[in-house]
Amino acid sequence: MTDAIVAIRNAVKPHLARLEAGDKVLVAVSGGADSLALASAILKESEEFAITPIAVTVDHQLQSGSGAQAEKVEKQLKEMGYGKVICKKVVVTTESGLEAGARDARYQALSACAAEEKATKVFLGHTRDDQAETVLLGLARGSGTRSLSGMAIENGIYLRPLLHITRDETVAACKEIGVEPWNDPHNGNTEFSRVRVRTEVLPIMEEKLGPGIAAALSRSASILRDDADALDEIAQREISRFDLTNLGCEELAALPRAIRSRVLRAAIYAAGAPTGAITADHLTAVEALVTSWRGQGALSLPGGVKVERISGRLSLLAQP
């Protein structure tokens, strides 16, 4: 085996070892080098632990011939040795943008498959390069610590064991095992911000600042995730002390801002704001009601949530 194959198999093995014999796991496979290398490693390593791997490929139906490509991936996986390969067709909505719509549709399909197959985990093929791109996108958006911490190795049923593996390693592994990866045309479409980061921003950073940028960004993400986890834990203790519908501004003002912002965010979501709808600008306006009070009026937030300061307290109500 090549060094790349060894590294990838070593990356997936500890996650399989934590599962129970007889468990089923899903492996999401787009047909690209990352997911094919992951699928091969999962198939080989699962035998030792009596785990049943099931491959899933999602047809987003965004390009002509997408069905034929899904069939090609299915054939590759069966030739690799997979006994069961599921092909899920999805309909992508574009209200929040094509990238976000495709991602949402994909995860919905994977979650549905996991429930149908009673799979304990879903393995995803994101690499260190994907992590670096995610961190840079977070920086460009002016996001907070949690966003800059990138993708988690484990998030609920989802596992990303290759976050310390490079894209070059997955390409090398595919070459060694004799599978031809698919290059998604969307990966070259510079209308997508992630593609611009991959093809333009990161190469310039490597050229001007020297090699190792992706590895450095990945390390930063890991450190920031530890920090974000610690802050969330402290904030959760504070959240448990408050009535989230009626917060005392004096008590809130005494908290460090990093903790206070988390309490405020939790209160807004508890009042009915849609998950992910609250931006840094929303929080800044609510923060001003606490620490820069000048008689401001009520704020209207996503989901019909109304926030108002009344007699030194923040009132959060869901409007019809």
Protein Blocks (a to p, Z undefined) as FASTA:
>chain_A
ZZklmmmmmmmmmmmmmpcehiacddddehiaklmmmmmmmmmmmmmnopacddddddeh
laghklmmmmmmmmmmmmnopabdcdddddddfknojklmmmmmmmmmmmmmmmmnopab
dcdfbdfklmmmmmmmmmmnopafklmnopafbgcjbccfklmbcfklmmmmmmmnopac
dddfklmmmkbmklmmmmmmmmmmmmmnoghklmmmmmmmmmmmmmmmmmmmmmmmmmmm
pcfklccfklmmmpcfklmmmmmmmmmmmnopaehkacfklmmmmmmmmmmcghiacddd
ehhiacddeehiacddddZZ
